[in-house]
């Protein structure tokens, strides 16, 4: 039977990689399907190297090890997509919860591996899916402390591999991830929708579509992703990630860039080789027709700016 350990794991699968985008203009109001609000006075970012580097920090910051939850650099950014994905992977490996049937109402508090607790409550059925609340209270996973409440819903049960293909995650409260003296906060109302495919074994899938609307805060500075869509492949070997749409907010949410939907990033995905980014290329649209190109070349990230959008990238770092 399906159990809460596997549940909590699969559902938080998305917490370690990045934050996203949308191809429409303007800041303002709530993103699709979320109570999260972005500033209505946010403007398209100026096509400068400085702004390009701010975006680059958000989309290319990657965990140094397989089990690093906190994809946060030393300044003010967090890669939410990676954080969302890796948090699930860490829970799958580290959380030692008792197994529960989903054909009943659950209301249990479990100890975390190195201190703190997780309270789990909800109900559902194996084939019909479930809605589960998980409240983390100073929950310590190998020197990473987690605090806050997440509601997750699971559906589309795959009986062959005993897993759910569709998982959604809503942050009911601000959710903090703290380690190595840095605390990142995922703001209340942030959401992630996970759609798994190509299952390769029990609780394992090789492909994932992730849709994110989220705001992250590090050192008092906020960055955000609105209606960002990511695709992950080769999850069980050498993972890769590419984007297809979305809006990335920088400058404490004052400005943003849109993913350039005319560019097919599936042909140049970000590829992770175990020690970091190995290759990849992504394109974004800035103000006044300007464009941003982020390229991973031999493990180094290079930012290019086409200030007038004529296809000639005059500036780079």
Secondary structure by P-SEA (a helix, b strand, c coil): cccaaaaaaaaacccccccccccbbbbbccccccccccccccccccccaaaaaaaaaaccccccccccccccccccccaaaaaaaaaaaaaacccccccccccbbbbbccccccbbbbbbbbcccccccbbbbbbbcccccccbbbbbbbbbbbcccccccccccbbbbbcccccccccccbbbbbccccbbbbbbccccccccccbbbbbbbcccccccccccccbbbbbbcccccbbbbbbccbbbbcccccccccccccccccccccccccccccccccccccccbbbbbbbbcccbbbbbbcccccccccccc
